[in-house]
């Protein structure tokens, strides 16, 4: 069995399919970044939560003799 054959896979980056794929990726990227800009532009201002009140906790330690 010859598994090192050259004609097993054809991968062409210069053809029409590659240009179409590149165009589709560019369109998806443009849509994504437009959506992220819209999200940022419509974001609400949030005030930070107030600090928690201090709490004193007593720990009982058991001593074994």
PyMOL Python script that loads the backbone (N, CA, C, O; Angstrom):
from pymol import cmd

cmd.read_pdbstr("""\
ATOM      1  N   UNK A   1       0.851  -1.171   0.000  1.00  0.00           N
ATOM      2  CA  UNK A   1       0.000   0.000   0.000  1.00  0.00           C
ATOM      3  C   UNK A   1       0.899   1.238   0.000  1.00  0.00           C
ATOM      4  O   UNK A   1       1.803   1.352   0.828  1.00  0.00           O
ATOM      5  N   UNK A   2       0.654   2.150  -0.916  1.00  0.00           N
ATOM      6  CA  UNK A   2       1.445   3.358  -1.047  1.00  0.00           C
ATOM      7  C   UNK A   2       0.655   4.534  -0.470  1.00  0.00           C
ATOM      8  O   UNK A   2      -0.309   4.990  -1.086  1.00  0.00           O
ATOM      9  N   UNK A   3       1.049   5.023   0.693  1.00  0.00           N
ATOM     10  CA  UNK A   3       0.303   6.114   1.315  1.00  0.00           C
ATOM     11  C   UNK A   3       0.946   7.472   1.075  1.00  0.00           C
ATOM     12  O   UNK A   3       0.416   8.486   1.528  1.00  0.00           O
ATOM     13  N   UNK A   4       2.056   7.517   0.385  1.00  0.00           N
ATOM     14  CA  UNK A   4       2.741   8.779   0.116  1.00  0.00           C
ATOM     15  C   UNK A   4       2.487   9.262  -1.309  1.00  0.00           C
ATOM     16  O   UNK A   4       3.365   9.856  -1.935  1.00  0.00           O
ATOM     17  N   UNK A   5       1.319   9.012  -1.804  1.00  0.00           N
ATOM     18  CA  UNK A   5       1.004   9.417  -3.169  1.00  0.00           C
ATOM     19  C   UNK A   5       0.752  10.914  -3.219  1.00  0.00           C
ATOM     20  O   UNK A   5       0.140  11.475  -2.310  1.00  0.00           O
ATOM     21  N   UNK A   6       1.214  11.551  -4.260  1.00  0.00           N
ATOM     22  CA  UNK A   6       1.073  12.997  -4.412  1.00  0.00           C
ATOM     23  C   UNK A   6      -0.362  13.370  -4.765  1.00  0.00           C
ATOM     24  O   UNK A   6      -0.828  14.437  -4.365  1.00  0.00           O
ATOM     25  N   UNK A   7      -1.057  12.543  -5.483  1.00  0.00           N
ATOM     26  CA  UNK A   7      -2.391  12.911  -5.974  1.00  0.00           C
ATOM     27  C   UNK A   7      -3.507  12.548  -4.995  1.00  0.00           C
ATOM     28  O   UNK A   7      -4.664  12.454  -5.405  1.00  0.00           O
ATOM     29  N   UNK A   8      -3.193  12.343  -3.714  1.00  0.00           N
ATOM     30  CA  UNK A   8      -4.230  12.008  -2.748  1.00  0.00           C
ATOM     31  C   UNK A   8      -5.107  13.207  -2.415  1.00  0.00           C
ATOM     32  O   UNK A   8      -6.312  13.065  -2.210  1.00  0.00           O
ATOM     33  N   UNK A   9      -4.508  14.368  -2.362  1.00  0.00           N
ATOM     34  CA  UNK A   9      -5.269  15.534  -1.963  1.00  0.00           C
ATOM     35  C   UNK A   9      -4.895  16.712  -2.854  1.00  0.00           C
ATOM     36  O   UNK A   9      -3.723  16.939  -3.152  1.00  0.00           O
ATOM     37  N   UNK A  10      -5.902  17.445  -3.267  1.00  0.00           N
ATOM     38  CA  UNK A  10      -5.640  18.634  -4.053  1.00  0.00           C
ATOM     39  C   UNK A  10      -6.106  19.838  -3.244  1.00  0.00           C
ATOM     40  O   UNK A  10      -7.239  19.875  -2.765  1.00  0.00           O
ATOM     41  N   UNK A  11      -5.237  20.805  -3.100  1.00  0.00           N
ATOM     42  CA  UNK A  11      -5.550  21.976  -2.296  1.00  0.00           C
ATOM     43  C   UNK A  11      -5.113  23.192  -3.096  1.00  0.00           C
ATOM     44  O   UNK A  11      -3.919  23.456  -3.234  1.00  0.00           O
ATOM     45  N   UNK A  12      -6.068  23.921  -3.615  1.00  0.00           N
ATOM     46  CA  UNK A  12      -5.774  25.025  -4.503  1.00  0.00           C
ATOM     47  C   UNK A  12      -6.181  26.334  -3.836  1.00  0.00           C
ATOM     48  O   UNK A  12      -7.354  26.526  -3.514  1.00  0.00           O
ATOM     49  N   UNK A  13      -5.229  27.232  -3.626  1.00  0.00           N
ATOM     50  CA  UNK A  13      -5.523  28.507  -2.995  1.00  0.00           C
ATOM     51  C   UNK A  13      -5.723  29.637  -3.994  1.00  0.00           C
ATOM     52  O   UNK A  13      -6.062  30.750  -3.593  1.00  0.00           O
ATOM     53  N   UNK A  14      -5.527  29.389  -5.258  1.00  0.00           N
ATOM     54  CA  UNK A  14      -5.590  30.460  -6.243  1.00  0.00           C
ATOM     55  C   UNK A  14      -6.872  30.434  -7.067  1.00  0.00           C
ATOM     56  O   UNK A  14      -7.046  31.272  -7.952  1.00  0.00           O
ATOM     57  N   UNK A  15      -7.745  29.518  -6.805  1.00  0.00           N
ATOM     58  CA  UNK A  15      -8.924  29.367  -7.638  1.00  0.00           C
ATOM     59  C   UNK A  15     -10.080  30.250  -7.218  1.00  0.00           C
ATOM     60  O   UNK A  15      -9.975  31.056  -6.293  1.00  0.00           O
ATOM     61  N   UNK A  16     -11.186  30.076  -7.922  1.00  0.00           N
ATOM     62  CA  UNK A  16     -12.390  30.854  -7.665  1.00  0.00           C
ATOM     63  C   UNK A  16     -12.963  30.536  -6.290  1.00  0.00           C
ATOM     64  O   UNK A  16     -13.500  31.415  -5.616  1.00  0.00           O
ATOM     65  N   UNK A  17     -12.846  29.278  -5.877  1.00  0.00           N
ATOM     66  CA  UNK A  17     -13.372  28.873  -4.569  1.00  0.00           C
ATOM     67  C   UNK A  17     -12.646  29.598  -3.439  1.00  0.00           C
ATOM     68  O   UNK A  17     -13.273  30.009  -2.463  1.00  0.00           O
ATOM     69  N   UNK A  18     -11.340  29.758  -3.565  1.00  0.00           N
ATOM     70  CA  UNK A  18     -10.562  30.432  -2.527  1.00  0.00           C
ATOM     71  C   UNK A  18     -10.973  31.895  -2.421  1.00  0.00           C
ATOM     72  O   UNK A  18     -11.073  32.425  -1.314  1.00  0.00           O
ATOM     73  N   UNK A  19     -11.211  32.550  -3.536  1.00  0.00           N
ATOM     74  CA  UNK A  19     -11.640  33.954  -3.498  1.00  0.00           C
ATOM     75  C   UNK A  19     -13.012  34.080  -2.865  1.00  0.00           C
ATOM     76  O   UNK A  19     -13.267  35.004  -2.092  1.00  0.00           O
ATOM     77  N   UNK A  20     -13.898  33.143  -3.196  1.00  0.00           N
ATOM     78  CA  UNK A  20     -15.246  33.177  -2.624  1.00  0.00           C
ATOM     79  C   UNK A  20     -15.188  32.934  -1.113  1.00  0.00           C
ATOM     80  O   UNK A  20     -15.891  33.599  -0.352  1.00  0.00           O
ATOM     81  N   UNK A  21     -14.358  31.989  -0.680  1.00  0.00           N
ATOM     82  CA  UNK A  21     -14.227  31.706   0.742  1.00  0.00           C
ATOM     83  C   UNK A  21     -13.644  32.912   1.471  1.00  0.00           C
ATOM     84  O   UNK A  21     -14.089  33.250   2.568  1.00  0.00           O
ATOM     85  N   UNK A  22     -12.655  33.559   0.870  1.00  0.00           N
ATOM     86  CA  UNK A  22     -12.050  34.738   1.479  1.00  0.00           C
ATOM     87  C   UNK A  22     -13.086  35.866   1.580  1.00  0.00           C
ATOM     88  O   UNK A  22     -13.143  36.573   2.586  1.00  0.00           O
ATOM     89  N   UNK A  23     -13.890  36.024   0.549  1.00  0.00           N
ATOM     90  CA  UNK A  23     -14.942  37.047   0.546  1.00  0.00           C
ATOM     91  C   UNK A  23     -15.984  36.760   1.635  1.00  0.00           C
ATOM     92  O   UNK A  23     -16.435  37.676   2.323  1.00  0.00           O
ATOM     93  N   UNK A  24     -16.362  35.490   1.786  1.00  0.00           N
ATOM     94  CA  UNK A  24     -17.337  35.128   2.813  1.00  0.00           C
ATOM     95  C   UNK A  24     -16.779  35.367   4.214  1.00  0.00           C
ATOM     96  O   UNK A  24     -17.491  35.853   5.093  1.00  0.00           O
ATOM     97  N   UNK A  25     -15.510  35.027   4.423  1.00  0.00           N
ATOM     98  CA  UNK A  25     -14.891  35.284   5.732  1.00  0.00           C
ATOM     99  C   UNK A  25     -14.854  36.775   6.023  1.00  0.00           C
ATOM    100  O   UNK A  25     -15.109  37.201   7.150  1.00  0.00           O
ATOM    101  N   UNK A  26     -14.534  37.574   4.995  1.00  0.00           N
ATOM    102  CA  UNK A  26     -14.477  39.018   5.179  1.00  0.00           C
ATOM    103  C   UNK A  26     -15.863  39.563   5.517  1.00  0.00           C
ATOM    104  O   UNK A  26     -15.985  40.438   6.375  1.00  0.00           O
ATOM    105  N   UNK A  27     -16.905  39.064   4.862  1.00  0.00           N
ATOM    106  CA  UNK A  27     -18.266  39.510   5.155  1.00  0.00           C
ATOM    107  C   UNK A  27     -18.671  39.148   6.571  1.00  0.00           C
ATOM    108  O   UNK A  27     -19.272  39.959   7.275  1.00  0.00           O
ATOM    109  N   UNK A  28     -18.340  37.919   6.998  1.00  0.00           N
ATOM    110  CA  UNK A  28     -18.668  37.514   8.369  1.00  0.00           C
ATOM    111  C   UNK A  28     -17.920  38.380   9.382  1.00  0.00           C
ATOM    112  O   UNK A  28     -18.484  38.766  10.407  1.00  0.00           O
ATOM    113  N   UNK A  29     -16.664  38.682   9.100  1.00  0.00           N
ATOM    114  CA  UNK A  29     -15.884  39.521  10.008  1.00  0.00           C
ATOM    115  C   UNK A  29     -16.475  40.927  10.065  1.00  0.00           C
ATOM    116  O   UNK A  29     -16.586  41.508  11.144  1.00  0.00           O
ATOM    117  N   UNK A  30     -16.851  41.472   8.920  1.00  0.00           N
ATOM    118  CA  UNK A  30     -17.457  42.801   8.909  1.00  0.00           C
ATOM    119  C   UNK A  30     -18.755  42.806   9.698  1.00  0.00           C
ATOM    120  O   UNK A  30     -19.016  43.748  10.446  1.00  0.00           O
ATOM    121  N   UNK A  31     -19.581  41.764   9.543  1.00  0.00           N
ATOM    122  CA  UNK A  31     -20.834  41.679  10.297  1.00  0.00           C
ATOM    123  C   UNK A  31     -20.539  41.611  11.795  1.00  0.00           C
ATOM    124  O   UNK A  31     -21.173  42.304  12.590  1.00  0.00           O
ATOM    125  N   UNK A  32     -19.566  40.766  12.176  1.00  0.00           N
ATOM    126  CA  UNK A  32     -19.242  40.580  13.598  1.00  0.00           C
ATOM    127  C   UNK A  32     -18.772  41.896  14.220  1.00  0.00           C
ATOM    128  O   UNK A  32     -19.248  42.275  15.290  1.00  0.00           O
ATOM    129  N   UNK A  33     -17.854  42.587  13.571  1.00  0.00           N
ATOM    130  CA  UNK A  33     -17.339  43.823  14.143  1.00  0.00           C
ATOM    131  C   UNK A  33     -18.403  44.916  14.150  1.00  0.00           C
ATOM    132  O   UNK A  33     -18.433  45.728  15.075  1.00  0.00           O
ATOM    133  N   UNK A  34     -19.274  44.956  13.147  1.00  0.00           N
ATOM    134  CA  UNK A  34     -20.377  45.918  13.171  1.00  0.00           C
ATOM    135  C   UNK A  34     -21.297  45.628  14.346  1.00  0.00           C
ATOM    136  O   UNK A  34     -21.764  46.550  15.014  1.00  0.00           O
ATOM    137  N   UNK A  35     -21.558  44.365  14.600  1.00  0.00           N
ATOM    138  CA  UNK A  35     -22.417  43.983  15.729  1.00  0.00           C
ATOM    139  C   UNK A  35     -21.755  44.340  17.062  1.00  0.00           C
ATOM    140  O   UNK A  35     -22.427  44.831  17.969  1.00  0.00           O
ATOM    141  N   UNK A  36     -20.462  44.103  17.190  1.00  0.00           N
ATOM    142  CA  UNK A  36     -19.764  44.440  18.431  1.00  0.00           C
ATOM    143  C   UNK A  36     -19.743  45.949  18.655  1.00  0.00           C
ATOM    144  O   UNK A  36     -19.887  46.399  19.792  1.00  0.00           O
ATOM    145  N   UNK A  37     -19.565  46.745  17.590  1.00  0.00           N
ATOM    146  CA  UNK A  37     -19.634  48.202  17.738  1.00  0.00           C
ATOM    147  C   UNK A  37     -21.021  48.628  18.196  1.00  0.00           C
ATOM    148  O   UNK A  37     -21.150  49.530  19.024  1.00  0.00           O
ATOM    149  N   UNK A  38     -22.064  47.986  17.664  1.00  0.00           N
ATOM    150  CA  UNK A  38     -23.435  48.295  18.070  1.00  0.00           C
ATOM    151  C   UNK A  38     -23.650  47.952  19.545  1.00  0.00           C
ATOM    152  O   UNK A  38     -24.285  48.716  20.273  1.00  0.00           O
ATOM    153  N   UNK A  39     -23.132  46.824  19.982  1.00  0.00           N
ATOM    154  CA  UNK A  39     -23.268  46.427  21.387  1.00  0.00           C
ATOM    155  C   UNK A  39     -22.586  47.437  22.292  1.00  0.00           C
ATOM    156  O   UNK A  39     -23.143  47.822  23.320  1.00  0.00           O
ATOM    157  N   UNK A  40     -21.391  47.871  21.924  1.00  0.00           N
ATOM    158  CA  UNK A  40     -20.661  48.837  22.741  1.00  0.00           C
ATOM    159  C   UNK A  40     -21.393  50.172  22.760  1.00  0.00           C
ATOM    160  O   UNK A  40     -21.490  50.814  23.806  1.00  0.00           O
ATOM    161  N   UNK A  41     -21.906  50.589  21.614  1.00  0.00           N
ATOM    162  CA  UNK A  41     -22.593  51.884  21.541  1.00  0.00           C
ATOM    163  C   UNK A  41     -23.878  51.908  22.358  1.00  0.00           C
ATOM    164  O   UNK A  41     -24.264  52.965  22.857  1.00  0.00           O
ATOM    165  N   UNK A  42     -24.547  50.771  22.504  1.00  0.00           N
ATOM    166  CA  UNK A  42     -25.815  50.738  23.228  1.00  0.00           C
ATOM    167  C   UNK A  42     -25.668  50.204  24.649  1.00  0.00           C
ATOM    168  O   UNK A  42     -26.665  49.916  25.312  1.00  0.00           O
ATOM    169  N   UNK A  43     -24.429  50.071  25.119  1.00  0.00           N
ATOM    170  CA  UNK A  43     -24.203  49.545  26.460  1.00  0.00           C
ATOM    171  C   UNK A  43     -24.680  50.539  27.511  1.00  0.00           C
ATOM    172  O   UNK A  43     -24.591  51.751  27.316  1.00  0.00           O
ATOM    173  N   UNK A  44     -25.178  50.027  28.610  1.00  0.00           N
ATOM    174  CA  UNK A  44     -25.642  50.861  29.707  1.00  0.00           C
ATOM    175  C   UNK A  44     -24.498  51.120  30.668  1.00  0.00           C
ATOM    176  O   UNK A  44     -23.582  50.308  30.802  1.00  0.00           O
ATOM    177  N   UNK A  45     -24.563  52.259  31.334  1.00  0.00           N
ATOM    178  CA  UNK A  45     -23.596  52.565  32.381  1.00  0.00           C
ATOM    179  C   UNK A  45     -24.057  51.883  33.659  1.00  0.00           C
ATOM    180  O   UNK A  45     -25.218  52.016  34.047  1.00  0.00           O
ATOM    181  N   UNK A  46     -23.181  51.170  34.303  1.00  0.00           N
ATOM    182  CA  UNK A  46     -23.504  50.476  35.545  1.00  0.00           C
ATOM    183  C   UNK A  46     -22.679  51.084  36.659  1.00  0.00           C
ATOM    184  O   UNK A  46     -21.484  51.331  36.502  1.00  0.00           O
ATOM    185  N   UNK A  47     -23.325  51.320  37.776  1.00  0.00           N
ATOM    186  CA  UNK A  47     -22.595  51.761  38.961  1.00  0.00           C
ATOM    187  C   UNK A  47     -22.042  50.524  39.659  1.00  0.00           C
ATOM    188  O   UNK A  47     -22.701  49.485  39.708  1.00  0.00           O
ATOM    189  N   UNK A  48     -20.848  50.636  40.191  1.00  0.00           N
ATOM    190  CA  UNK A  48     -20.309  49.468  40.895  1.00  0.00           C
ATOM    191  C   UNK A  48     -21.116  49.171  42.158  1.00  0.00           C
ATOM    192  O   UNK A  48     -21.689  50.079  42.761  1.00  0.00           O
ATOM    193  N   UNK A  49     -21.157  47.946  42.540  1.00  0.00           N
ATOM    194  CA  UNK A  49     -21.874  47.544  43.753  1.00  0.00           C
ATOM    195  C   UNK A  49     -21.176  48.141  44.965  1.00  0.00           C
ATOM    196  O   UNK A  49     -19.951  48.263  44.979  1.00  0.00           O
ATOM    197  N   UNK A  50     -21.945  48.516  45.984  1.00  0.00           N
ATOM    198  CA  UNK A  50     -21.306  49.071  47.182  1.00  0.00           C
ATOM    199  C   UNK A  50     -20.482  47.994  47.888  1.00  0.00           C
ATOM    200  O   UNK A  50     -20.739  46.799  47.745  1.00  0.00           O
ATOM    201  N   UNK A  51     -19.494  48.443  48.646  1.00  0.00           N
ATOM    202  CA  UNK A  51     -18.660  47.508  49.385  1.00  0.00           C
ATOM    203  C   UNK A  51     -19.496  46.799  50.451  1.00  0.00           C
ATOM    204  O   UNK A  51     -20.412  47.389  51.023  1.00  0.00           O
ATOM    205  N   UNK A  52     -19.188  45.576  50.702  1.00  0.00           N
ATOM    206  CA  UNK A  52     -19.892  44.812  51.736  1.00  0.00           C
ATOM    207  C   UNK A  52     -19.519  45.357  53.104  1.00  0.00           C
ATOM    208  O   UNK A  52     -18.417  45.863  53.317  1.00  0.00           O
ATOM    209  N   UNK A  53     -20.466  45.238  54.025  1.00  0.00           N
ATOM    210  CA  UNK A  53     -20.198  45.685  55.385  1.00  0.00           C
ATOM    211  C   UNK A  53     -19.191  44.751  56.040  1.00  0.00           C
ATOM    212  O   UNK A  53     -19.179  43.552  55.761  1.00  0.00           O
ATOM    213  N   UNK A  54     -18.346  45.296  56.909  1.00  0.00           N
ATOM    214  CA  UNK A  54     -17.397  44.418  57.606  1.00  0.00           C
ATOM    215  C   UNK A  54     -18.150  43.479  58.545  1.00  0.00           C
ATOM    216  O   UNK A  54     -19.154  43.855  59.151  1.00  0.00           O
ATOM    217  N   UNK A  55     -17.659  42.293  58.649  1.00  0.00           N
ATOM    218  CA  UNK A  55     -18.326  41.292  59.483  1.00  0.00           C
ATOM    219  C   UNK A  55     -17.278  40.640  60.370  1.00  0.00           C
ATOM    220  O   UNK A  55     -16.226  40.211  59.895  1.00  0.00           O
ATOM    221  N   UNK A  56     -17.578  40.568  61.677  1.00  0.00           N
ATOM    222  CA  UNK A  56     -16.639  39.936  62.589  1.00  0.00           C
ATOM    223  C   UNK A  56     -17.105  38.515  62.850  1.00  0.00           C
ATOM    224  O   UNK A  56     -18.253  38.280  63.227  1.00  0.00           O
ATOM    225  N   UNK A  57     -16.215  37.590  62.647  1.00  0.00           N
ATOM    226  CA  UNK A  57     -16.535  36.184  62.810  1.00  0.00           C
ATOM    227  C   UNK A  57     -15.646  35.623  63.920  1.00  0.00           C
ATOM    228  O   UNK A  57     -14.436  35.847  63.935  1.00  0.00           O
ATOM    229  N   UNK A  58     -16.260  34.900  64.839  1.00  0.00           N
ATOM    230  CA  UNK A  58     -15.524  34.253  65.918  1.00  0.00           C
ATOM    231  C   UNK A  58     -15.333  32.789  65.565  1.00  0.00           C
ATOM    232  O   UNK A  58     -16.280  32.095  65.196  1.00  0.00           O
ATOM    233  N   UNK A  59     -14.109  32.336  65.682  1.00  0.00           N
ATOM    234  CA  UNK A  59     -13.829  30.929  65.412  1.00  0.00           C
ATOM    235  C   UNK A  59     -13.499  30.264  66.740  1.00  0.00           C
ATOM    236  O   UNK A  59     -12.666  30.745  67.508  1.00  0.00           O
ATOM    237  N   UNK A  60     -14.159  29.173  66.984  1.00  0.00           N
ATOM    238  CA  UNK A  60     -13.841  28.427  68.192  1.00  0.00           C
ATOM    239  C   UNK A  60     -12.865  27.337  67.828  1.00  0.00           C
ATOM    240  O   UNK A  60     -13.085  26.564  66.896  1.00  0.00           O
ATOM    241  N   UNK A  61     -11.789  27.289  68.576  1.00  0.00           N
ATOM    242  CA  UNK A  61     -10.779  26.283  68.308  1.00  0.00           C
ATOM    243  C   UNK A  61     -10.856  25.234  69.392  1.00  0.00           C
ATOM    244  O   UNK A  61     -10.855  25.548  70.582  1.00  0.00           O
ATOM    245  N   UNK A  62     -10.919  24.012  68.977  1.00  0.00           N
ATOM    246  CA  UNK A  62     -10.956  22.955  69.973  1.00  0.00           C
ATOM    247  C   UNK A  62      -9.533  22.474  70.220  1.00  0.00           C
ATOM    248  O   UNK A  62      -8.772  22.221  69.287  1.00  0.00           O
ATOM    249  N   UNK A  63      -9.199  22.355  71.482  1.00  0.00           N
ATOM    250  CA  UNK A  63      -7.866  21.909  71.866  1.00  0.00           C
ATOM    251  C   UNK A  63      -7.977  20.494  72.372  1.00  0.00           C
ATOM    252  O   UNK A  63      -8.763  20.207  73.275  1.00  0.00           O
ATOM    253  N   UNK A  64      -7.200  19.617  71.797  1.00  0.00           N
ATOM    254  CA  UNK A  64      -7.227  18.205  72.223  1.00  0.00           C
ATOM    255  C   UNK A  64      -6.095  17.983  73.203  1.00  0.00           C
ATOM    256  O   UNK A  64      -4.955  18.371  72.949  1.00  0.00           O
ATOM    257  N   UNK A  65      -6.414  17.356  74.326  1.00  0.00           N
ATOM    258  CA  UNK A  65      -5.397  17.058  75.345  1.00  0.00           C
ATOM    259  C   UNK A  65      -4.760  15.733  75.112  1.00  0.00           C
ATOM    260  O   UNK A  65      -3.883  15.327  75.876  1.00  0.00           O
TER     261      UNK A  65
END
""", "prot")
cmd.dss("prot")
cmd.show_as("cartoon", "prot")
cmd.util.cbc("prot")
cmd.orient("prot")
